[in-house]
Amino acid sequence: MNPIIESLYETKHAENADGELMAIEPASILPEDGNMLYSLVRQHADGRSLEIGLAFGLAALYMCQGHIDNGGGHHTAIDPYQEKWFKQCGTLNVERLGFAESFTFLQQRTHEALPALFRDGERFNVVFLDGNHRFEYIMHDFFYASRMLEVGGHLMLHDPWMPSTRKATSFILRNLHDEFSLYEPALGKPPSFAGSLYAFIQLAMKNPYDLGTARIFSTRRFNNYIVFEKTSEYDIEHCDIHWDFYQPF
């Protein structure tokens, strides 16, 4: 592991622009989450990655380290609160890694930044969505990021313990299965029939109006992230023709 990453996890603090130490929990990712991001980046030599929600920069460090070990690449991060909430900890950590020249930071909200990136024709191989976790923001960010993702690229949603992330996952699997599939190496061992049934009952009791999501999350074992692989390009004309396609989710 990179010594900067090791230090952040050991001390549980990051130094901000004022030279003060800030606690990185609970806004930082787990090491296993970072290892998966690193692995995804390593699969795309000289690739480009996009991150929503820079925070203290842990995810960015793993992804940038992947680019460094690939011998090239570029990372873009979007975070409207990097200065206000995190006092530039994330951008400073990327600089400490020595990756500043191949790093673009946008201190904007995603509904401002993502459409501009799309208009500029930006393309990415790996996308990490860990920004605003309200359902509408997850779907907005996914809508734009997925259209800029290369076929064969990977998109990771963070925090599937949250109902909003689960619901977004359910929508993607039910309505966008022609374009995206679950990335099997990111999944845990499938639960037994008894375990799946028990999980379904627990989820259904917790939210009886969301049985579709309960079905999906009771039959698969996810980590603290969900990774999708893009299998085909978005066909605008096809979607315009089939304007009334919809599967309950």
Secondary structure, 3 states (H helix, E strand, C coil): CCHHHHHHHHHCEEECCCCCEEECCCCCCCHHHHHHHHHHHHCCCCCEEEEECCCCCHHHHHHHHHHHHHCCCEEEEECCCCCCCCCCHHHHHHHHCCCHHHEEEECCCHHHHHHHHHHCCCCEEEEEECCCCCHHHHHHHHHHHHHHEEEEEEEEEECCCCHHHHHHHHHHHHHCCCCEEECHHHECCCCCHHHHHHHHHHHHHHCCCCHHHHHHHHHCCECCEEEEEECCCCCHHHHHHCCCCCCCC
